[in-house]
Amino acid sequence: MRIVRVKTQWSNEGRDVSAEDVVGVLAFNAWRIGMQSMLEIEEERFDVDRQIQRVMIISEVMHLLVHSLDRILYKTVDDDDREFLITTFARKLSDHVHENARGFEGPGDYRTPFLNTLNIRLAGYSDTKWDDERHVPAFSMAREFAANVVSQLGDKDREWALDYIQQVLTPEIMEAFNKILIKTGLLDKVVED
């Protein structure tokens, strides 16, 4: 994943950084991961030809990242703080989706559909496995994520797209996301293979 730079520098190094500031940085960089993921899907020449389709693919990446953050924070942060961080992260991501979808599709509410789908995805991902040591989706979660992305693609090469997204793109997404989590202080380390 070619994320050029992670935005973690604060304008005043001596100031206290709020949890909302950290989540804002996380959401900004997560959106960039989603955009890069979508571009990689296009570079593989999978069936993506409409702007709203691109936003929906990025949204699927955002859904995975919200759930991943929840899985990571579950054992390290108390319930109230975890709820605040996850809710704020989801809200900030829904703002990114709303602004971008509005630019392509015109006026309307794009936050609510994003959040409704997020709730469906969170329920689906909760029945899948997570690798606690490496902080990445296990096979079942990666497969479900790939199926969710493929559902946004056209019919061409769906089976190949499913394998590519699960085996190549998901690890790249999580590597980039975990780097951001480490730089923002939300994750201490990742165990390497």
N, C-alpha and C positions, 0 to 999 in steps of 0.2 A: 504494500500500500504506500503510495507516494504522498504522504502528508508532509508538505514542505516545512512547516514550522508550527510548533504548538504554542499557542498564545497563553502564556502564564506569567508574563512580566507585569507587575503592577506599577502604575505611574509613580507612586510614592512608596518606595521600598520599606520605609519605616512604619507605615500605617497598618492597622489591623485589617485583615481581609475577612469579610463576612462569608458565611456559608452561601449566601445568595450570590456573592461575587464568584466564588469557586464554581458553583453550579452554572453560572452564566458562561464562564470560560469553558466548562465541560460541554455545555450545549452548543456553543459556537464551534468547538472542535469536532463534536459528534456530527454536526451538520456537514462539516467538511469531509468527514469520513464517509458519510452517506453519499455526498456528491461524487467523491472519488470512486466509490463502489459502483455507482450507477455508470460512471464513465468507463470503468473497466468492463462492465457488462456490455456496454455498447461496443467497446473495442473488440470484444469477442464475437461481435456481429449477431448477438441475440436480438430477437424481434422486439425492438423498442422504436416507436416512430411518432409518438405524441408527447407533448410537453407534460400533460397531466399524468401520463404513464410514468414518466421520469420521476415526478414528485411522489407518486405512489411507491415506486421502488425505494426511493430515499426514505420514505415513511416506514417501510418494512425494516430497513436498517435501524431507524430510530427506535422502533418497537423492541427489536432485539437488544439494543443498548440499554434501554430503560430496564428491561428485565435482567440483563447482565449486572447492571449497577445494583439492583435490588438483591440479587444472589450474592454479590460481593460484600455488600454492607450488612447483610443479614446476621452474620456472626460477629461483626466488629462494632456495630453502632446500635445504641438503644432504639427501641421501637419508635419513639416520638421523633427523634432526629432522623431516623431512616425514612419515616413517612414524609417529613418536611423535605428532605433531599430528593426523594423520588418524585414527589408531587411537583416540586419546583422545577426539576429537570424535565418532567413531562410537559409542564405548562410552557416552559421556554422553547422546547422543541416544537410544540404545537404552534407557537408564534412564528417560528421559522417556516413551518409547513404552510400556515395561513398566508403569510406574506408572499411566498413563492407561488403557491397555487393561485392566489388572487391575481398575480401578475400574468399568469397564463390563461386563466379561465374567467377572469372578471370578478365583479363584486359577489360576495357570498360568505357563508360561514364555512371555513375549512378546518377550524379548530375542533369543533364537535365531532365530525366524522373521524378525524385523526384519533381523538381520545376514546371514542367508542370502539374503534378497531383496536386500539391499544389494550383496552380492557379484555377484548376477546383474545388477543394474542397472549396477554399475561396469563389468562386462564389456560390456554393451550400449552404455553411453555412451562407452566407449573407442573405439568404431568411428565415432563422430560427430565433428562439427567444433565447434571452440571459437574464439571471437573473442578472441585474446590482447591486442589493444589496448584493448578496452572491458571485458574480463573478464566476458563473458556467453556463454551458449550461442549458437552459430550455428544456422541454420535446422534442420539435421538433428538436433541435440541437443534443441532446443526441441520439435521434432515428436515425438521419442521420449519426452520427458518428458510431453508432453500425452497421448500414447497410454497411457502408464503410469497417469496419473491417471484418464483416461476408463475404463480397465479396472476401476477401483474404483467407478464410477458405475453406476446402473441403466441400462436401455435407452433411456430417454426423452432425446431431443435430443443423442445422442452426437456427431453430426457438428458441430453448433454448439458443443458443449462443447470438442471438439478444437481448433477454430479459436480460441475464446475463451482457452483455457488457453495455447495456443502464442503467440498474438499480443498478448494483453492481460496475462494473469496472469504469465507467465514474465518479461517485462521488469520488472514491478513487484516480483516476488520478488527478482530479481537486483539491482535498484536498492537495495532495503532491505538485502540481504545485503552488498553492497559497501560501503554506509555503515558497517555494523558492522565489517567487515574494516578499513576505514580508521581507525575510532575505536579499535580494539584494536591497531593497528599492524601488522597482517598484510598490509595492502595500502597502498601509498603514495598512489596516485591512480587515477582512472578517466578515460579519455579520453572526453569528451562528443561527441555527434554534432554 
